[in-house]
Amino acid sequence: MRVKPSQEIYLVAYFLSRCGHLSPDKRRPTPPLVLKVKTWDQAYAAFYDLLAEGRPFVNFRNSLKAQRDWFDGHHESGRRGWRDKGNADPGAPARQLTHAAQAVLDSWKDRSDSDLWDKVRSLADLRIQNVAAHIIEDLRAELPPEAKEYKARTEGGVRVIVSTRVERSPTLRDEALKLHGTRCAACNFSFEEMYGTWGRDFGVVHHVRPLGDPTIGIRDTDPRIDLVVLCANCHCMVHRKRGIVLELNELRDKCRFSFVSGWRPAQARIPR
């Protein structure tokens, strides 16, 4: 989902670039002190609710960071920022801003940081200070809708390639459900058993293939070995950690409840 940056996005990006806190050695600026957050992801998340316009967090975060990178080269931000394309010289001219971004820079470059913050404050949700870091990390792990393919690794360190294009293919989805059924391959959950006819024939198709597989790029996807069917919960857990995609056996090892046997450890109290 592509959203053209709004004037507010440019303003926030300029604020983040200009007001980042520089350490005495002027290395690795931290987020503006007025946000009272420790990480840049928290800083981006502070503006998500009002400015995301329906985008997943990872899309919004990347867009805001990119706009901040454009501004970084136009003042003493402590970061190199975007420079002329193909020019690796740190002293190369900063890349030209878009017309809208340049308008923001021209309007605010001679005004104080406090004036800038007064303008930006209404766009920020400062409750982000109290949000646990793993909540934002989980949001970053969400797959952007337009993602086609990406590389990751399993907990065991095996490099894998995941194709969301394959997962969303109606033909491959149909083949996978016919071959494997709709019961979750990890926890045995059945949408039909839970929701009756409303849940019939539903399952989440998941694709993963070892990156070292020499046949990648040669053979087509084989639904028998390349696709598994999961419930929505297990599919979320497969992708929960950014950069890690659990293998089916790794996911099964973490399951504490089976919807077939009803087994659960004594300490796991699942309300009925």
C-alpha atoms as one frame of an Amber mdcrd trajectory, in Angstrom:
protein
   0.000   0.000   0.000   1.738   3.172  -1.182   0.754   6.432   0.464   2.144
   9.748  -0.731   3.913  11.461   2.194   1.750  14.152   3.721   2.937  17.578
   4.811   2.742  16.308   8.398   5.055  13.388   7.584   7.643  15.797   6.169
   7.325  18.001   9.235   7.782  15.088  11.651  10.703  13.717   9.630  12.372
  17.137   9.745  11.771  17.329  13.501  13.300  13.878  14.071  16.302  14.750
  11.921  16.940  18.190  13.360  16.131  17.560  17.017  17.808  14.181  17.488
  19.982  14.278  20.602  23.699  14.353  19.794  26.145  12.807  22.236  29.316
  14.802  23.011  31.250  12.849  20.372  28.441  13.565  17.851  28.025   9.897
  17.029  24.774   7.997  16.613  22.191  10.587  17.629  19.367   9.325  19.800
  15.700  10.376  19.450  14.685  13.899  20.503  14.706  14.159  24.282  11.208
  15.664  24.370   9.771  12.318  23.190  11.265  10.582  26.266  11.917   7.351
  24.363  15.073   5.272  24.043  14.892   3.869  20.518  14.180   5.264  17.081
  11.470   2.653  16.566   9.678   4.084  19.598  10.082   7.560  18.118   8.526
   6.482  14.825   5.754   4.641  16.684   4.838   7.819  18.563   3.434   9.247
  15.320   1.874   6.064  13.967  -1.717   6.450  15.146  -2.309   9.866  13.603
  -0.195   9.619  10.464  -0.168   5.977   9.324  -3.280   6.238   7.124  -3.933
   2.521   7.304  -0.393   1.336   6.613   1.184  -1.499   8.637   3.744  -0.220
  11.120   6.732  -1.519   9.169   5.649   0.436   6.063   5.026   3.604   8.048
   8.291   3.276   9.941  10.313   2.779   6.766   8.629   5.733   5.060   9.209
   8.086   7.985  12.816   6.949   8.367  13.442   7.467   4.651  12.126  11.026
   4.827  14.278  11.668   7.894  17.314  10.372   5.950  16.619  12.922   3.195
  16.701  15.770   5.717  19.807  14.492   7.548  22.203  15.818   4.930  20.819
  19.348   5.002  21.935  20.354   8.507  24.115  19.184  11.400  22.083  16.115
  12.282  24.980  13.870  13.276  24.054  11.538  10.406  25.350  11.509   6.850
  21.925  11.333   5.250  21.264  10.805   1.565  23.945  12.140  -0.741  24.145
  12.509  -4.489  23.383   9.146  -6.071  26.477   7.049  -6.640  28.749   9.413
  -4.702  30.396   7.728  -1.720  32.290  10.854  -0.647  31.033  11.884   2.827
  31.408  15.490   1.724  29.236  15.068  -1.349  26.270  17.429  -1.661  23.095
  16.327   0.079  20.524  14.886  -2.268  17.965  17.427  -3.418  14.727  17.411
  -1.454  11.318  17.080  -3.006   9.382  20.302  -3.431   7.185  19.528  -0.396
  10.145  18.614   1.819  12.075  21.697   0.729   9.080  23.838   1.656   9.178
  22.425   5.194  12.920  23.041   5.474  12.596  26.621   4.214   9.714  27.352
   6.594  11.422  26.055   9.729  15.196  26.320   9.351  15.347  29.734  11.040
  12.873  28.958  13.807  13.674  27.479  17.210  13.536  23.835  18.241  10.886
  24.687  20.832   8.669  26.266  18.157   9.104  23.159  16.011   8.170  20.877
  18.900   5.111  22.995  19.707   3.947  22.359  16.147   4.762  18.630  16.146
   3.502  17.829  19.657  -0.133  17.471  18.569   0.864  14.685  16.161   2.658
  12.600  18.793   1.223  10.014  21.150   3.530  10.332  24.151   1.987   7.262
  25.769   4.478   5.352  23.623   6.923   5.933  26.495   5.056   3.230  28.444
   4.781   0.676  25.624   7.044  -2.346  26.070   9.793  -2.699  23.475   8.599
  -6.145  22.384   5.220  -4.719  21.346   6.905  -2.512  18.772   9.252  -5.318
  17.761   6.222  -7.512  17.096   4.728  -4.767  14.927   7.947  -4.595  12.920
   7.670  -8.331  12.307   4.350  -7.923  10.488   4.631  -8.581   6.782   3.856
  -5.575   4.602   0.998  -6.394   2.206   3.123  -5.813  -0.882   5.992  -8.049
   0.276   6.702 -10.709  -2.337   9.695 -12.543  -1.005  12.230 -12.178   1.757
  15.100 -14.028   3.379  15.241 -15.045   7.018  16.548 -17.842   9.192  15.116
 -20.462  11.496  15.890 -20.676  15.198  18.376 -23.383  14.278  20.173 -20.974
  11.984  19.036 -22.473   8.679  18.629 -19.759   6.079  15.237 -19.795   4.416
  13.316 -17.887   1.795   9.661 -17.038   2.349   7.390 -16.098  -0.523   4.181
 -14.296   0.361   3.350 -14.348  -3.339   3.152 -18.128  -3.075   1.101 -17.946
   0.119  -1.435 -15.698  -1.611  -1.692 -17.660  -4.860  -5.286 -18.949  -5.161
  -4.145 -21.986  -7.169  -1.393 -23.018  -4.775  -3.621 -22.303  -1.792  -6.276
 -24.603  -3.242  -3.738 -27.346  -3.902  -2.283 -27.056  -0.397  -5.676 -27.272
   1.301  -6.645 -30.285  -0.811  -3.375 -32.048  -0.001  -3.017 -31.167   3.680
  -6.569 -30.402   4.780  -7.516 -27.382   6.836  -6.388 -28.567  10.274  -3.377
 -26.671  11.661  -0.210 -28.705  11.163   1.196 -27.374  14.440  -1.603 -27.371
  17.033  -4.364 -29.280  15.180  -6.849 -26.428  15.453  -9.794 -26.654  13.039
 -11.723 -23.557  12.003 -14.709 -25.711  11.038 -14.823 -27.454  14.418 -14.651
 -24.099  16.174 -16.962 -22.029  13.930 -19.071 -24.621  12.126 -19.981 -23.999
   8.496 -18.608 -20.436   8.756 -15.092 -21.838   9.245 -15.352 -24.672   6.719
 -12.510 -25.002   4.186 -10.438 -22.270   5.829  -6.772 -22.460   6.750  -3.698
 -20.232   6.463  -1.225 -21.438   3.855   2.440 -20.894   4.759   5.426 -21.198
   2.429   9.058 -21.596   3.407  12.012 -23.208   1.658  15.647 -23.594   2.791
  17.750 -20.942   1.077  20.489 -23.457   0.435  18.139 -25.608  -1.653  19.906
 -25.841  -5.060  16.549 -26.138  -6.799  15.412 -22.657  -5.759  14.664 -20.714
  -8.868  14.576 -23.905 -10.927  11.632 -26.012  -9.874   8.165 -24.696  -9.220
   6.616 -24.680  -5.761   5.578 -28.186  -4.735   2.578 -27.888  -2.368   3.382
 -31.308  -0.888   6.714 -30.205   0.598   6.877 -26.411   0.280   3.510 -25.490
   1.801   1.917 -26.182   5.170  -1.482 -25.239   6.554  -1.636 -23.418   9.872
  -4.199 -21.636  11.998  -3.959 -17.840  12.224  -2.417 -17.995  15.697   0.361
 -20.371  14.690   1.054 -18.390  11.530   1.520 -15.257  13.651   3.919 -17.152
  15.929   5.912 -18.407  12.910   6.593 -14.790  11.927   6.625 -13.153  15.356
  10.352 -12.374  15.568  11.741 -10.102  12.900  14.266 -11.939  10.737  13.268
 -15.365  12.087  10.779 -17.792  10.540  10.173 -20.904  12.631  10.309 -24.313
  11.026   7.242 -26.448  11.607   9.035 -28.644  14.150  10.329 -25.574  16.000
   6.790 -24.247  16.196   5.414 -27.604  17.343   7.989 -27.723  20.142   6.583
 -24.445  21.449   2.936 -25.515  21.335   1.537 -26.058  24.823  -1.908 -27.188
  23.781  -3.230 -29.680  21.250  -6.767 -29.278  19.938  -6.904 -33.035  19.331
  -5.664 -34.486  22.606  -6.553 -31.514  24.782  -3.143 -31.829  26.419  -1.718
 -28.876  28.255   0.947 -28.617  30.943  -0.333 -28.212  34.490   0.863 -24.615
  34.742  -0.996 -23.524  31.596  -4.537 -22.607  32.609  -6.554 -21.901  29.500
 -10.008 -20.520  30.315 -12.992 -22.185  28.683
